[in-house]
Every structure is written in C-alpha cells, then in structure tokens.
Amino acid sequence: EPGNLAGVRHIILVLSGKGGVGKSTISTELALALRHTGKKVGLLDVDLCGPSIPRMLRVQGRAVHQCDRGWLPVFVDQEQGISLMSVGFLLEKPDEAVVWRGPKKNGNARRAGEALAFPFQSTALIKQFVSDVAWGPLDYLVVDTPPGTSDEHMAAVDALRPYGPLGALVVTTPQAVSVGDVRRELTFCRKVGLRVIGLVENMSGFVCPHCAECTHVFSRGGGEELARHTGVPFLGSVPLDPELARSLEEGRDLARGFPDSPAFPVLSSIAQRILDETPVGLR
C-alpha cells in the first residue's frame, strides 16, 4: 500500500559513491529549482550522519509534529511549496552525535512522537522515514541519501523501490579518486535495477567573483568523461561559486538572493532536464 507516499507523483534519489561531493547541496538546489518551475516538492534528508539540509534552508531547530498518519514534515516557505524531513529535526541538541547500532544488534526505530533513543538501528529509521512521514500531495520527492553503498544506502533504495522512483541523480566531483568511487555507484544502480537519470559534476572549477575566470582546482571533465564511458546522460557541471556557498550558509534561495551566480543557470538547467525526463502524461 502506498500509504503516506500515495500523493507523491515522482521520487528522485540523489546518490554518490562517496561523501563530500555535495549531494546535500545538489539535493537542496534541485528542490528549490523545481519549486521555481511551479512544482510542489518534498525533501527527505536521510544522510543520517550529516543532516545539513535544515541549516541550508534555514529551518534548523524547528519542531517536528505528528498527526494520526505519522510525522509532519517542516514547511520551508510560507507558500508551503517545499517540505522537509531530516534526522536533524530529531536531535535534542544541534551538536548531538548520531551513534548507530550495528545491523546484527537489536534496535528499533521510534514511533512518531517518542524520544529519539541512542544507539539505534539506522536502517530501521530510514525505513520509518519512508513510511511514516505524512507528505501529502507532492509533484517531486527528492531524497538525499547517505554516501557509498552501505546498509543505509541499500535500505533507502529498498524502501523506495515499491513506489517506482523516477530514478537516480548521481553526483561526482571532477578528480579521478571521486570518479572511481562514483563509477561503482553506477554499477550499484544497475545491479539493483535503479534507472540513472543522469550524472552531475559538482565543484567543477572555481569561479573568481572579481574577474569571473574559472580555475579548475580539482582537475576537470572527469564526470563528463565517466558519463560518456558508461552511457548515462551528463546533466551539467556546477562550479565552485562563492555566491552558491553563501546562499547555503545563510539559508537564502539562490534564485532570489544571488540570481547572477554562475551556478544558478546550471542548476536551473539540471532541474529542467529532470522535468524533461518525466513522461509527458505524468508531469
């Protein structure tokens, strides 16, 4: 039964083979960009050891409430066009360490409204995030996943598989070390039967705020080359941009606060490619 995901039309998982490539940044900016096209968007932050999205959207410290169907997500904007659920909302203190219990040990996720107990089984919490968040009607649900292909990563894919995800957006950075890990991520997607919507190269050069020259501090083109070799669509290269970093640090919408950012047109283009990948009758 679809349950709380009954009103969600399309699910997109943001994946990578490693940490530190900017999955949370891409997830957040994709949600905002889709919202600017008139879509109603949910953002599920299951990057359990690094729940940074509440800060990026300036909603850290918000309380999570419950209804008869489970947890209610936090609305990011007054129009209630973006809703967010994150483990960051469940921590009593913002600097609380999340201590996970191993998969062979006994651990249970909490019921809605109960205190978060440590340690507990991370895979159980991921499954509960999928089943017990009352999203309501959404055009897109963007899921920011843990790095790698760990138990938590597999739990997110398995929990969402029955709902027919639109596919995966895979994120890399240009250098060879990252590209090698992300290559394994693409293999993982093939093995579990998850369609890859496309590949995004993040941190693709530093754009000087004074002269607008782009310096490729982390090599260049690794993501595009990987996409070509593996036969997946390449969606774009997002530069290291001080305005993008500032928008996330301050929790400001890039489109409204920094419309001249060189990252903005790339992120908007990626969102449009996502819309183009959605079957016409289902948009």
ZAMAR-486165 format. One record per residue (C-alpha): residue number from 1; y, z, x. Coordinates in steps of 0.001 Angstrom, whole numbers, plus 500000, padded with zeros to 6 digits. Each point is the difference from the previous one (the first is absolute). Layout:
<pts>
PT	NUM	Y	Z	X
...
</pts>
This chain:
<pts>
PT	1	500000	500000	500000
PT	2	503439	499114	501378
PT	3	501492	503384	498959
PT	4	503376	500597	501629
PT	5	499962	496545	501611
PT	6	499669	498260	496625
PT	7	503683	499056	500022
PT	8	500068	498771	503616
PT	9	499895	496211	500160
PT	10	499644	499440	503762
PT	11	498980	502212	502936
PT	12	500926	499210	503618
PT	13	498550	501975	502919
PT	14	502057	500131	503214
PT	15	497541	500249	502893
PT	16	499830	499916	503771
PT	17	497422	500625	502676
PT	18	502170	502623	501699
PT	19	502799	502486	499484
PT	20	503623	499577	500987
PT	21	500438	496387	498897
PT	22	502313	500843	497087
PT	23	497734	499876	496939
PT	24	502163	502567	498223
PT	25	503137	498000	500804
PT	26	498476	496766	498698
PT	27	498587	501767	496909
PT	28	503368	501543	499170
PT	29	501999	496819	500556
PT	30	497469	497901	498076
PT	31	500283	502366	497025
PT	32	503799	499820	500107
PT	33	500001	496216	500364
PT	34	497609	499570	497069
PT	35	502203	502300	497957
PT	36	503003	497772	500733
PT	37	498116	497073	498460
PT	38	499863	501936	496732
PT	39	496494	501407	500362
PT	40	498984	503568	499220
PT	41	498324	501418	503088
PT	42	497897	503011	500952
PT	43	499518	501204	503560
PT	44	496917	502046	500901
PT	45	500276	501693	503399
PT	46	496476	500872	501128
PT	47	500882	499957	503696
PT	48	498934	503626	499844
PT	49	500846	501167	503525
PT	50	503395	498276	500027
PT	51	501497	500122	496493
PT	52	503443	498672	500970
PT	53	500880	497911	496939
PT	54	501641	502855	498027
PT	55	502572	500298	502788
PT	56	500466	496241	500242
PT	57	500890	499963	496301
PT	58	501969	503283	500154
PT	59	497805	501845	497510
PT	60	498401	502537	502342
PT	61	499666	503454	498455
PT	62	499688	498700	496439
PT	63	497564	501864	497775
PT	64	496935	498265	498612
PT	65	499425	500787	496337
PT	66	496919	499540	497884
PT	67	499138	498727	496563
PT	68	496756	499828	498069
PT	69	499005	496918	502055
PT	70	500620	501534	503432
PT	71	502851	499860	502515
PT	72	503266	498305	499147
PT	73	501460	497906	502839
PT	74	503542	500610	501219
PT	75	502574	497428	498905
PT	76	502103	498731	502881
PT	77	502854	498401	498050
PT	78	501864	500821	496808
PT	79	498660	496880	498317
PT	80	496453	501257	500718
PT	81	499153	496645	501547
PT	82	498180	501524	502987
PT	83	497600	502937	499741
PT	84	498391	501776	502952
PT	85	497043	502283	500576
PT	86	499421	501486	503449
PT	87	498089	502858	501574
PT	88	503405	500988	501380
PT	89	500906	501302	496538
PT	90	497008	502337	500023
PT	91	500829	501893	503190
PT	92	501664	503371	499534
PT	93	502092	499469	503146
PT	94	501212	496653	501396
PT	95	498651	500860	503476
PT	96	496604	501122	498688
PT	97	497091	498567	501987
PT	98	497356	498225	497939
PT	99	496617	501317	501152
PT	100	497067	497897	498857
PT	101	496454	501106	499390
PT	102	497274	497738	501379
PT	103	498071	497739	497611
PT	104	496711	501933	500392
PT	105	501595	503329	499115
PT	106	500588	501261	496505
PT	107	503479	499198	498660
PT	108	501559	499139	496678
PT	109	503316	498537	498971
PT	110	502108	502132	497739
PT	111	500595	499578	496306
PT	112	503503	499034	498929
PT	113	502271	503011	500174
PT	114	497871	502064	502394
PT	115	501181	501078	503426
PT	116	499011	497780	502917
PT	117	497260	501770	501955
PT	118	499370	499467	503716
PT	119	497753	498786	501418
PT	120	498621	497504	497483
PT	121	498314	496624	499940
PT	122	502495	497192	500453
PT	123	497849	497348	498352
PT	124	499818	502111	496830
PT	125	503787	500219	499864
PT	126	500363	496232	500413
PT	127	497602	499417	497111
PT	128	501944	502495	497912
PT	129	503281	498284	500819
PT	130	498498	496795	498619
PT	131	498563	501550	496838
PT	132	502391	502830	499081
PT	133	503534	498613	500389
PT	134	501486	498964	496651
PT	135	501846	496849	501108
PT	136	500687	498478	496619
PT	137	500756	496255	499838
PT	138	500614	498382	503410
PT	139	500239	496417	501195
PT	140	498927	500936	503540
PT	141	498489	503055	501660
PT	142	500510	499969	503790
PT	143	497545	502253	501864
PT	144	500923	501230	503490
PT	145	496637	500762	501625
PT	146	498909	502076	503010
PT	147	499617	498103	503295
PT	148	496742	498560	501261
PT	149	496722	499680	498125
PT	150	499224	503714	499740
PT	151	498406	501858	497076
PT	152	503429	500363	498383
PT	153	500646	496288	500385
PT	154	496650	499098	498456
PT	155	500513	502522	497190
PT	156	503267	498331	498992
PT	157	498414	496542	499893
PT	158	496926	501223	498116
PT	159	502035	501976	497472
PT	160	502221	497012	499194
PT	161	497320	497295	500101
PT	162	498992	500419	496306
PT	163	503566	499167	498962
PT	164	500027	496585	501662
PT	165	502773	500293	502626
PT	166	502138	496913	500489
PT	167	499225	500354	503705
PT	168	501034	501471	503330
PT	169	503202	499637	501978
PT	170	499070	500530	503660
PT	171	502630	501221	502482
PT	172	500031	499592	503778
PT	173	502472	500121	502861
PT	174	500224	497118	502495
PT	175	498287	501464	503071
PT	176	496369	499279	500869
PT	177	498798	503610	499613
PT	178	501163	500089	496381
PT	179	498781	496507	499221
PT	180	496505	500892	501247
PT	181	499782	502994	497667
PT	182	501353	498016	497068
PT	183	497439	497257	500641
PT	184	497360	502634	499231
PT	185	501898	500861	496827
PT	186	499679	496403	498825
PT	187	496273	500185	500714
PT	188	499867	503182	497915
PT	189	501689	498238	497081
PT	190	497459	497198	500142
PT	191	497076	502434	500115
PT	192	501178	501967	496966
PT	193	500998	496877	498070
PT	194	503721	500770	499918
PT	195	502209	496925	499850
PT	196	502739	499838	502642
PT	197	503284	498915	498450
PT	198	501537	499575	503426
PT	199	500980	501442	503357
PT	200	503401	501472	500904
PT	201	501209	500417	503584
PT	202	502224	503084	500133
PT	203	502335	501041	502863
PT	204	500230	496347	500963
PT	205	502856	500158	502478
PT	206	503124	502168	500138
PT	207	503107	498576	498359
PT	208	503151	501112	501817
PT	209	502543	501351	497468
PT	210	502893	498624	502091
PT	211	498994	496458	500930
PT	212	496998	499489	497621
PT	213	497847	498771	502897
PT	214	496300	500767	499575
PT	215	498207	501498	503013
PT	216	496211	500021	499827
PT	217	499322	503452	501447
PT	218	496394	500076	498683
PT	219	498938	496472	500942
PT	220	500202	497399	497241
PT	221	497941	497951	497595
PT	222	496760	502005	500172
PT	223	499838	500460	496243
PT	224	500678	496358	499248
PT	225	497377	498900	502517
PT	226	497462	502418	498500
PT	227	500688	498648	496514
PT	228	499486	496452	501225
PT	229	496709	500818	501751
PT	230	498573	501965	497065
PT	231	501193	497632	497285
PT	232	502119	502503	498053
PT	233	503555	499301	498832
PT	234	502809	501180	502267
PT	235	502708	501555	497829
PT	236	502746	500657	502534
PT	237	501357	501847	503038
PT	238	502085	503108	499321
PT	239	502342	500798	502906
PT	240	500859	503380	501458
PT	241	503322	500431	498264
PT	242	502280	503067	500305
PT	243	501203	499498	496429
PT	244	496455	500046	498664
PT	245	499303	503174	501984
PT	246	503198	501577	498710
PT	247	499191	499133	496382
PT	248	496638	501753	500309
PT	249	501423	503020	501824
PT	250	502691	500448	497359
PT	251	497820	499058	497027
PT	252	502253	497100	499015
PT	253	498992	496722	498398
PT	254	500240	497295	502672
PT	255	501105	497344	497503
PT	256	502887	502103	498702
PT	257	500977	501928	503112
PT	258	499417	497404	502742
PT	259	499873	496531	498414
PT	260	500903	498337	503325
PT	261	496984	501492	501761
PT	262	497971	497276	501788
PT	263	496848	501677	498666
PT	264	501109	499666	496372
PT	265	499364	496252	499466
PT	266	496575	500272	501671
PT	267	498946	502902	497778
PT	268	501315	498200	496918
PT	269	498031	496907	500997
PT	270	496814	502062	500364
PT	271	500501	501406	496495
PT	272	500484	496486	498666
PT	273	496798	498887	501699
PT	274	498208	502865	498239
PT	275	501390	498796	496677
PT	276	498920	496459	500820
PT	277	496476	501265	500741
PT	278	499762	501564	496544
PT	279	498319	497646	497522
PT	280	502647	498415	497781
PT	281	498598	501347	496752
PT	282	499861	503557	501378
PT	283	503483	500419	501544
</pts>
